[in-house]
């Protein structure tokens, strides 16, 4: 039978060096009350014995785990995986680890995972809301216990905490204006989420204002609300649009995967891209550059947003006084014009 591996503890080092465990503990932390000679000897012995500090136990003793909880809809979307990368890069620089949980756009799962993060005693939480979420009372457990909370991208309308977003209204306006400039007159739009969140509603508001400003009608038949932002949902919605008596000649999709589904559905039905149907997506996902024709899109600085969110958490944890909640808005979204919409 294989012998179970036992971790080396500070008690083992203390026994070997015939020193008190408190001396070992302080020496490993470079405490000013311990001599340089002893610190050097303790650290050298610890290294030789293969000692690894138990950061979780140390964190729990101080009621902090040096872990940032990340609660997002999924890790499979390129935007969200880049967001995680930005969070992790910043967290590691300050010696924090991350704990990632996926809600899969389920409100019920988001509630349960928030409880799990709280019971894991995370130092802070970064969240992008699930599509189904209409109530954020499950996040009060963090706010009420001085655990910093940052909402990113999909943020609630009314919650007094940190936010990191882009100007979704302006991005939606710019995307629609581009299609108008290419000669589109009947522009469709796919939207998603509940009225509770701001992201898709703001993009829709930008879309509608661009139409109104250019004296084009806002036709409710051309606006389809999706339950999920999937390729399959996009295909279903586009077939619905193409079955209209007067079909649209342009589409603003709030995600590149939806733009891809629109292009492929149009091609199957013999509709020419962009001559008969111009498409613009959102996020500048890798797939937008792979598919033929390439997808026009709006840039979305995911990694920068992740870094900004982690910086807010870490700054708040280091600050002696409570930081005032604030919003960081990235304004530098750009229209990337490619084959799917370029007529002129």
Steps between C-alpha positions, in 0.01 A plus 500: 500500500636839398590726795299823509707809428531733801566869455792657688376746764663775707494250791738273306737791432481609865583147618798472264646838599397473866317834480150614600230476234430871550865575410472289184175675401649848550825410322309382192323840494829698541376638831714784640535328840692208347870531411617478137708196591200309638278603207760370255539171692123445529436574132786276387372211716143555379620482140701181563204334672260596218283725715214677317301765694130419543360827369139383535541420871682829555222682315225333700671595828484862386155447344648567153604246239699729266265369232289707262175331402395531134134432424423510128248344258755276324872462430439396140427846358822666374404831665459340842816286472698819418331672795616217730852529360511870589373430854750218553802699372426783745410268789824301467710818515354566844527133604129426479357188342164478321203267541285482184133399503255483205130581535416380146262798488283344772375727781455205737855377436637853545329522844649164609847584370496837679431311825786262418742790440397656831548172689844467336586835665617668182670837545295661223257416219490596131173419327339519157129432550309200366249573224209391725593722796234751603590533867839552663419451868731194505797737466411685822689236700822646355409869529369457857826336608742746337604255228570714191269427207552608138247448222649480150335534158159356594419725793174562691316830461488586870769368732737730682833332437795507259433453125723457197316548171523639149264765366253250355262770382770667293623165365146406390454841341832475309426148372157603368628828354761303304227283342299812413808651337528185287148564367293269725137611551343208690744411775418211732636455849537199728489581869502294820469496877243645736413866543688474830847509342644789305731352236263381226241767579760771449616352168135482390444863607803605291363304203156663528637853540723459192193399296290790632780751445529389136121503454470125461205314656538289817314182403432269795480201262870556427600483869523147641564426868706184551497276806865407446790637296566176311563415136177295491293789640654727237407263215141476626468879531648565154268251333214684668631830356551355152143364500355851533309638199755780476823359638777713660800618299729535804557356847669624817578190709616556862755218476722358226362147533156641413649689204658174379165320526339785300759484221481121469118495509486770230746311278294179529197693381688652206505851647813691397725644773533800520314610182157378616568459870778684688605371844695644792577311820657583836817405698754437220515129588756289307219337298411838346831494309484131402155474341443597135406775457682653798262653754489876566494551875541731800814468715453409866810541725441186708849454647527868597159475669615192693816678615300807607255283698780315683678830573181635661476191724868509604503877557191466718655216702819699559321822594448576868178690425203382299524608137208683343327290236584617153455407137786460254380544143718411202405733216744379237278249318556509124310388192711248306366505144539168316341311210165417667382864493726690261292607202653841429 
